[in-house]
Amino acid sequence: MKKPIEQTDVELFRQMVGEVTRLRVEAPPPSGRQRPPPIPRPRTPDLDDPEPVVGLSESAIETPEYLLFSRPGVQRRVLGELQRGAIEVGLEVDLHGLNAAYAKALLGDFLAECGHRRVRCARIIHGKGHRSSGHQPVLKQKLNYWLRLYDQVLAFSSATRRDGGTGALYVLLRNPDKSRRQHRR
């Protein structure tokens, strides 16, 4: 509880401060410049109806213990750095424990955010599937397919042991600045 102020203290305060005049506060004049319009975020591709990729179906893709995928043109040196965890992870998402439908939606949002923030390498934690029925890593299998559908994904690899091992992925993303330069030509 607050202790009440004694009347002698109030009188002493007023005597020490003296006469005061109230200041009038006026709002600052408008600056004349307007805020720039917000930068639109890139739309995520709809994975329910992805553009058909010739020869690519979820059932045709094998999911081994250690995942490794790269698009043509990714240098071996860069892929090796990705596998060793030598590329700085800019953003991370933890999907393990989620159902596939929610994980798919979250993945699309996550990759869009990576593009917006210009992230070069991301980490996705999917878990090892120990608690799923049949002890099979459902999300790992789904991610192995889903990530291949995104053009911005250049490569992915199972993480090093310190970052989750075969229960997580490093994802190498396309440099948004390079793709813009190519489209301008």
Backbone as CSV, one residue per row, in Angstrom:
resi,resn,N_x,N_y,N_z,CA_x,CA_y,CA_z,C_x,C_y,C_z
1,MET,0.823,-1.184,0.000,0.000,0.000,0.000,0.872,1.254,0.000
2,LYS,0.371,2.268,-0.630,1.087,3.523,-0.721,0.916,4.319,0.570
3,LYS,2.015,4.876,1.060,1.983,5.691,2.272,1.469,7.082,1.902
4,PRO,0.476,7.606,2.625,-0.058,8.939,2.294,0.987,10.024,2.566
5,ILE,0.934,11.079,1.769,1.870,12.198,1.919,1.319,13.125,3.010
6,GLU,2.171,13.476,3.928,1.744,14.352,5.022,1.628,15.781,4.526
7,GLN,0.752,16.534,5.164,0.481,17.916,4.763,1.728,18.793,4.902
8,THR,2.551,18.546,5.904,3.773,19.356,6.075,4.740,19.151,4.914
9,ASP,4.784,17.921,4.387,5.654,17.638,3.236,5.154,18.356,1.985
10,VAL,3.823,18.396,1.822,3.237,19.072,0.667,3.558,20.557,0.739
11,GLU,3.403,21.165,1.921,3.683,22.588,2.077,5.161,22.899,1.826
12,LEU,6.052,22.035,2.317,7.481,22.218,2.110,7.830,22.135,0.619
13,PHE,7.221,21.178,-0.082,7.454,21.017,-1.525,7.032,22.278,-2.272
14,ARG,5.832,22.801,-2.006,5.329,23.989,-2.711,6.177,25.219,-2.403
15,GLN,6.665,25.277,-1.167,7.506,26.408,-0.782,8.834,26.354,-1.553
16,MET,9.411,25.171,-1.732,10.693,25.020,-2.418,10.559,25.226,-3.934
17,VAL,9.457,24.772,-4.496,9.258,24.871,-5.949,8.881,26.296,-6.320
18,GLY,8.079,26.918,-5.546,7.656,28.283,-5.855,6.468,28.274,-6.781
19,GLU,6.318,29.417,-7.484,5.182,29.541,-8.386,5.465,28.792,-9.691
20,VAL,4.463,28.128,-10.205,4.617,27.386,-11.457,3.542,27.808,-12.427
21,THR,3.851,27.706,-13.699,2.841,27.936,-14.731,2.765,26.684,-15.602
22,ARG,1.574,26.327,-15.929,1.335,25.137,-16.733,1.767,25.394,-18.177
23,LEU,2.493,24.442,-18.732,2.929,24.544,-20.120,1.842,24.007,-21.033
24,ARG,1.675,24.656,-22.143,0.705,24.173,-23.125,1.479,23.351,-24.161
25,VAL,1.043,22.144,-24.358,1.710,21.251,-25.304,0.895,21.233,-26.590
26,GLU,1.561,21.580,-27.667,0.894,21.564,-28.963,1.443,20.403,-29.780
27,ALA,0.594,19.830,-30.582,1.023,18.720,-31.449,1.974,19.267,-32.500
28,PRO,3.009,18.506,-32.842,3.935,18.991,-33.875,3.223,19.067,-35.224
29,PRO,3.641,20.007,-36.055,2.990,20.132,-37.363,3.279,18.893,-38.217
30,PRO,2.358,18.548,-39.114,2.606,17.377,-39.972,3.849,17.605,-40.831
31,SER,4.595,16.543,-41.048,5.892,16.674,-41.713,5.795,16.791,-43.227
32,GLY,4.672,16.493,-43.802,4.541,16.632,-45.243,4.957,15.392,-46.011
33,ARG,5.791,14.529,-45.415,6.159,13.312,-46.141,5.303,12.154,-45.627
34,GLN,4.936,11.323,-46.539,4.081,10.200,-46.192,4.922,8.940,-46.074
35,ARG,4.393,7.984,-45.350,5.074,6.700,-45.210,5.030,5.964,-46.536
36,PRO,6.104,5.298,-46.892,6.083,4.533,-48.148,5.142,3.338,-48.008
37,PRO,4.594,2.875,-49.105,3.701,1.716,-49.021,4.483,0.483,-48.569
38,PRO,3.829,-0.456,-47.897,4.539,-1.649,-47.431,5.018,-2.504,-48.596
39,ILE,6.130,-3.190,-48.383,6.678,-4.082,-49.397,5.900,-5.388,-49.335
40,PRO,5.286,-5.803,-50.433,4.508,-7.046,-50.381,5.423,-8.251,-50.210
41,ARG,4.975,-9.205,-49.420,5.737,-10.435,-49.239,5.472,-11.355,-50.419
42,PRO,6.483,-12.131,-50.800,6.262,-13.035,-51.934,5.231,-14.090,-51.575
43,ARG,4.426,-14.432,-52.550,3.415,-15.461,-52.328,4.068,-16.816,-52.326
44,THR,3.570,-17.678,-51.476,4.105,-19.032,-51.421,3.390,-19.890,-52.450
45,PRO,4.117,-20.805,-53.080,3.439,-21.686,-54.017,2.467,-22.585,-53.271
46,ASP,1.382,-22.916,-53.910,0.377,-23.775,-53.301,0.807,-25.219,-53.511
47,LEU,1.161,-25.892,-52.423,1.638,-27.266,-52.543,0.504,-28.260,-52.753
48,ASP,-0.750,-27.814,-52.562,-1.857,-28.732,-52.833,-1.965,-28.998,-54.336
49,ASP,-1.715,-27.985,-55.130,-1.743,-28.118,-56.582,-0.442,-27.605,-57.168
50,PRO,0.690,-28.306,-56.901,1.955,-27.795,-57.423,2.024,-27.961,-58.931
51,GLU,2.880,-27.142,-59.518,3.101,-27.314,-60.948,3.727,-28.685,-61.151
52,PRO,3.254,-29.433,-62.123,3.790,-30.778,-62.285,5.277,-30.769,-62.615
53,VAL,6.016,-31.585,-61.908,7.440,-31.752,-62.168,7.578,-33.100,-62.860
54,VAL,8.129,-33.083,-64.042,8.216,-34.301,-64.839,9.010,-35.368,-64.091
55,GLY,8.413,-36.531,-63.930,9.090,-37.659,-63.293,9.201,-37.566,-61.781
56,LEU,8.459,-36.666,-61.154,8.565,-36.505,-59.707,7.212,-36.777,-59.059
57,SER,7.169,-37.815,-58.253,5.977,-38.098,-57.462,6.438,-38.513,-56.074
58,GLU,5.585,-38.305,-55.110,5.965,-38.580,-53.727,6.312,-40.049,-53.526
59,SER,5.586,-40.935,-54.183,5.837,-42.370,-54.005,7.132,-42.823,-54.687
60,ALA,7.611,-42.057,-55.680,8.816,-42.447,-56.411,10.104,-42.031,-55.703
61,ILE,9.991,-41.193,-54.678,11.181,-40.690,-53.995,11.476,-41.560,-52.778
62,GLU,12.677,-42.098,-52.760,13.109,-42.889,-51.605,13.589,-41.951,-50.512
63,THR,13.361,-42.362,-49.267,13.812,-41.551,-48.133,14.760,-42.381,-47.289
64,PRO,16.060,-42.264,-47.553,17.033,-42.993,-46.743,17.219,-42.322,-45.378
65,GLU,18.035,-42.918,-44.540,18.322,-42.347,-43.214,18.928,-40.948,-43.356
66,TYR,19.934,-40.803,-44.234,20.604,-39.532,-44.461,20.065,-38.935,-45.755
67,LEU,19.511,-37.716,-45.687,18.967,-37.068,-46.879,20.003,-36.156,-47.524
68,LEU,20.048,-36.185,-48.841,20.929,-35.306,-49.604,20.301,-35.090,-50.969
69,PHE,20.100,-33.819,-51.326,19.513,-33.462,-52.611,20.149,-32.158,-53.069
70,SER,20.429,-32.077,-54.372,20.877,-30.798,-54.927,20.399,-30.689,-56.366
71,ARG,20.099,-29.490,-56.750,19.690,-29.221,-58.131,20.939,-29.174,-59.004
72,PRO,20.784,-29.409,-60.297,21.927,-29.286,-61.193,22.500,-27.867,-61.126
73,GLY,23.808,-27.772,-61.112,24.473,-26.473,-61.075,24.977,-26.088,-59.696
74,VAL,24.558,-26.795,-58.644,25.070,-26.492,-57.306,26.465,-27.087,-57.213
75,GLN,27.446,-26.271,-56.877,28.839,-26.712,-56.828,29.051,-27.720,-55.701
76,ARG,29.936,-28.683,-55.960,30.240,-29.701,-54.938,30.793,-29.078,-53.670
77,ARG,31.601,-28.036,-53.832,32.177,-27.354,-52.672,31.071,-26.773,-51.780
78,VAL,30.085,-26.145,-52.403,28.975,-25.546,-51.657,28.143,-26.641,-50.987
79,LEU,27.914,-27.724,-51.701,27.162,-28.844,-51.135,27.910,-29.448,-49.946
80,GLY,29.238,-29.552,-50.057,30.048,-30.052,-48.947,29.965,-29.151,-47.727
81,GLU,29.980,-27.825,-47.958,29.844,-26.873,-46.850,28.482,-27.004,-46.185
82,LEU,27.452,-27.228,-47.001,26.105,-27.412,-46.460,26.064,-28.657,-45.573
83,GLN,26.635,-29.753,-46.056,26.635,-31.005,-45.303,27.414,-30.885,-43.991
84,ARG,28.482,-30.119,-43.985,29.297,-29.954,-42.777,28.703,-28.943,-41.806
85,GLY,27.653,-28.246,-42.220,27.064,-27.219,-41.360,27.908,-25.967,-41.315
86,ALA,28.703,-25.745,-42.380,29.624,-24.604,-42.417,28.957,-23.324,-42.925
87,ILE,27.733,-23.416,-43.432,27.013,-22.230,-43.895,26.130,-21.765,-42.740
88,GLU,26.226,-20.491,-42.422,25.474,-19.956,-41.282,23.969,-20.090,-41.505
89,VAL,23.285,-20.638,-40.504,21.833,-20.813,-40.557,21.189,-19.483,-40.189
90,GLY,20.383,-18.961,-41.102,19.752,-17.671,-40.875,18.407,-17.746,-40.188
91,LEU,17.694,-18.866,-40.347,16.359,-19.014,-39.766,16.104,-20.491,-39.544
92,GLU,15.283,-20.799,-38.540,15.033,-22.196,-38.179,13.557,-22.377,-37.873
93,VAL,13.030,-23.545,-38.208,11.657,-23.890,-37.840,11.649,-25.322,-37.304
94,ASP,10.831,-25.556,-36.287,10.712,-26.877,-35.672,9.341,-27.441,-36.017
95,LEU,9.315,-28.464,-36.845,8.057,-29.069,-37.293,7.738,-30.371,-36.565
96,HIS,8.690,-30.919,-35.821,8.435,-32.260,-35.306,7.312,-32.243,-34.276
97,GLY,6.479,-33.273,-34.366,5.294,-33.370,-33.526,4.047,-32.819,-34.209
98,LEU,4.194,-32.145,-35.358,3.035,-31.588,-36.066,2.469,-32.614,-37.036
99,ASN,1.184,-32.466,-37.362,0.633,-33.340,-38.393,1.062,-32.822,-39.766
100,ALA,0.955,-33.669,-40.766,1.495,-33.355,-42.095,0.841,-32.127,-42.718
101,ALA,-0.470,-31.979,-42.575,-1.163,-30.849,-43.199,-0.692,-29.524,-42.596
102,TYR,-0.568,-29.477,-41.278,-0.123,-28.245,-40.630,1.349,-27.978,-40.959
103,ALA,2.155,-29.027,-40.998,3.577,-28.872,-41.316,3.757,-28.339,-42.737
104,LYS,2.920,-28.791,-43.659,3.004,-28.337,-45.056,2.713,-26.839,-45.151
105,ALA,1.676,-26.389,-44.455,1.322,-24.971,-44.474,2.422,-24.133,-43.818
106,LEU,2.944,-24.628,-42.701,4.000,-23.908,-41.987,5.278,-23.841,-42.818
107,LEU,5.571,-24.902,-43.566,6.746,-24.916,-44.439,6.644,-23.818,-45.500
108,GLY,5.480,-23.686,-46.117,5.289,-22.637,-47.127,5.500,-21.253,-46.548
109,ASP,4.934,-21.012,-45.372,5.116,-19.716,-44.712,6.581,-19.489,-44.338
110,PHE,7.221,-20.546,-43.857,8.622,-20.443,-43.441,9.519,-20.098,-44.629
111,LEU,9.341,-20.777,-45.754,10.173,-20.502,-46.928,9.912,-19.100,-47.479
112,ALA,8.659,-18.659,-47.401,8.352,-17.286,-47.836,9.062,-16.281,-46.932
113,GLU,9.071,-16.535,-45.627,9.755,-15.649,-44.686,11.261,-15.661,-44.940
114,CYS,11.800,-16.827,-45.261,13.234,-16.911,-45.598,13.546,-16.038,-46.805
115,GLY,12.686,-16.088,-47.816,12.880,-15.257,-48.996,12.780,-13.783,-48.661
116,HIS,11.818,-13.440,-47.820,11.621,-12.040,-47.437,12.831,-11.508,-46.667
117,ARG,13.407,-12.351,-45.806,14.556,-11.932,-44.993,15.892,-12.169,-45.693
118,ARG,15.849,-12.686,-46.903,17.047,-12.970,-47.694,17.965,-13.976,-47.008
119,VAL,17.359,-15.029,-46.480,18.112,-16.083,-45.790,18.722,-17.004,-46.834
120,ARG,19.992,-17.307,-46.682,20.710,-18.184,-47.628,20.618,-19.642,-47.211
121,CYS,20.663,-19.912,-45.892,20.608,-21.282,-45.388,19.655,-21.317,-44.195
122,ALA,18.782,-22.320,-44.184,17.814,-22.472,-43.096,17.914,-23.882,-42.532
123,ARG,17.422,-24.040,-41.314,17.389,-25.372,-40.699,15.935,-25.718,-40.412
124,ILE,15.558,-26.928,-40.806,14.207,-27.427,-40.539,14.350,-28.666,-39.669
125,ILE,13.742,-28.625,-38.506,13.761,-29.776,-37.602,12.481,-30.559,-37.845
126,HIS,12.636,-31.819,-38.242,11.466,-32.647,-38.550,11.317,-33.820,-37.602
127,GLY,12.323,-34.112,-36.821,12.257,-35.239,-35.895,12.660,-36.535,-36.570
128,LYS,12.826,-37.561,-35.752,13.273,-38.857,-36.271,12.151,-39.872,-36.386
129,GLY,10.956,-39.511,-35.952,9.807,-40.395,-36.117,9.660,-41.448,-35.043
130,HIS,10.341,-41.304,-33.922,10.255,-42.314,-32.873,8.865,-42.419,-32.259
131,ARG,8.113,-41.329,-32.246,6.786,-41.354,-31.630,5.660,-41.550,-32.634
132,SER,5.968,-41.610,-33.920,4.912,-41.790,-34.912,4.589,-43.274,-35.055
133,SER,3.422,-43.551,-35.624,3.006,-44.948,-35.776,3.981,-45.683,-36.688
134,GLY,4.401,-46.854,-36.275,5.367,-47.630,-37.044,6.781,-47.112,-36.898
135,HIS,6.985,-46.115,-36.066,8.301,-45.505,-35.836,8.966,-45.071,-37.144
136,GLN,8.156,-44.638,-38.105,8.670,-44.137,-39.379,8.612,-42.613,-39.372
137,PRO,9.641,-41.957,-39.862,9.672,-40.491,-39.886,8.783,-39.932,-40.996
138,VAL,7.522,-39.673,-40.683,6.550,-39.215,-41.673,6.938,-37.852,-42.244
139,LEU,7.253,-36.899,-41.362,7.594,-35.560,-41.848,8.883,-35.558,-42.654
140,LYS,9.806,-36.401,-42.291,11.059,-36.489,-43.046,10.769,-36.926,-44.481
141,GLN,9.899,-37.913,-44.637,9.529,-38.377,-45.979,8.811,-37.285,-46.752
142,LYS,7.893,-36.592,-46.082,7.139,-35.529,-46.750,8.060,-34.377,-47.162
143,LEU,8.948,-33.971,-46.257,9.872,-32.870,-46.568,10.796,-33.224,-47.720
144,ASN,11.205,-34.468,-47.786,12.063,-34.927,-48.878,11.379,-34.674,-50.225
145,TYR,10.080,-34.752,-50.259,9.312,-34.496,-51.478,8.965,-33.007,-51.606
146,TRP,8.391,-32.429,-50.548,7.913,-31.041,-50.620,9.008,-30.062,-50.992
147,LEU,10.194,-30.197,-50.402,11.268,-29.234,-50.660,11.705,-29.229,-52.120
148,ARG,11.570,-30.362,-52.796,11.938,-30.438,-54.213,10.979,-29.649,-55.096
149,LEU,9.782,-29.353,-54.584,8.779,-28.629,-55.367,9.035,-27.120,-55.399
150,TYR,9.834,-26.641,-54.468,10.114,-25.200,-54.393,11.338,-24.864,-55.232
151,ASP,11.178,-23.945,-56.180,12.304,-23.512,-57.014,13.383,-22.816,-56.206
152,GLN,13.008,-22.172,-55.115,13.996,-21.439,-54.322,14.911,-22.371,-53.531
153,VAL,14.554,-23.652,-53.419,15.388,-24.619,-52.701,16.411,-25.185,-53.685
154,LEU,17.685,-24.865,-53.456,18.754,-25.360,-54.327,19.259,-26.723,-53.883
155,ALA,19.306,-26.943,-52.565,19.833,-28.203,-52.042,19.368,-28.356,-50.600
156,PHE,19.373,-29.600,-50.125,19.170,-29.843,-48.705,19.931,-31.085,-48.305
157,SER,20.240,-31.136,-47.019,21.069,-32.204,-46.489,20.686,-32.440,-45.039
158,SER,20.808,-33.689,-44.574,20.615,-33.949,-43.156,21.653,-33.142,-42.384
159,ALA,21.269,-32.694,-41.215,22.128,-31.824,-40.414,23.249,-32.624,-39.750
160,THR,24.229,-31.902,-39.248,25.292,-32.544,-38.474,24.713,-32.968,-37.127
161,ARG,25.455,-33.789,-36.442,24.984,-34.326,-35.168,24.660,-33.219,-34.162
162,ARG,25.485,-32.171,-34.131,25.270,-31.084,-33.159,23.992,-30.298,-33.432
163,ASP,23.488,-30.342,-34.664,22.277,-29.593,-35.034,21.053,-30.474,-35.229
164,GLY,21.101,-31.713,-34.772,19.920,-32.570,-34.867,20.110,-33.818,-35.695
165,GLY,21.245,-33.968,-36.347,21.533,-35.177,-37.118,20.469,-35.464,-38.158
166,THR,20.051,-36.720,-38.228,19.073,-37.122,-39.246,17.650,-36.701,-38.875
167,GLY,17.500,-35.946,-37.793,16.194,-35.409,-37.411,16.026,-33.961,-37.828
168,ALA,16.968,-33.444,-38.614,16.897,-32.050,-39.066,17.559,-31.924,-40.440
169,LEU,17.241,-30.851,-41.120,17.783,-30.595,-42.458,18.386,-29.195,-42.542
170,TYR,19.494,-29.093,-43.257,19.989,-27.799,-43.698,19.416,-27.593,-45.091
171,VAL,18.886,-26.414,-45.357,18.287,-26.122,-46.654,19.007,-24.918,-47.250
172,LEU,19.602,-25.114,-48.425,20.282,-24.041,-49.140,19.275,-23.379,-50.068
173,LEU,19.116,-22.076,-49.923,18.103,-21.355,-50.693,18.740,-20.483,-51.765
174,ARG,18.009,-20.297,-52.819,18.465,-19.473,-53.937,18.676,-18.044,-53.461
175,ASN,19.735,-17.423,-53.936,20.012,-16.033,-53.608,18.983,-15.169,-54.331
176,PRO,18.106,-14.465,-53.591,17.065,-13.687,-54.264,17.627,-12.580,-55.140
177,ASP,18.798,-12.053,-54.804,19.400,-11.002,-55.625,19.823,-11.550,-56.983
178,LYS,20.364,-12.772,-57.002,20.789,-13.368,-58.272,19.599,-13.667,-59.166
179,SER,18.522,-14.169,-58.600,17.361,-14.505,-59.435,16.744,-13.237,-60.017
180,ARG,16.807,-12.100,-59.293,16.281,-10.845,-59.831,17.122,-10.386,-61.013
181,ARG,18.450,-10.508,-60.893,19.335,-10.091,-61.980,19.065,-10.901,-63.243
182,GLN,18.791,-12.178,-63.079,18.545,-13.036,-64.235,17.237,-12.657,-64.928
183,HIS,16.217,-12.263,-64.138,14.931,-11.912,-64.728,14.975,-10.572,-65.471
184,ARG,15.905,-9.696,-65.108,15.990,-8.381,-65.746,16.604,-8.454,-67.129
185,ARG,17.366,-9.474,-67.394,18.053,-9.580,-68.693,17.107,-9.774,-69.837
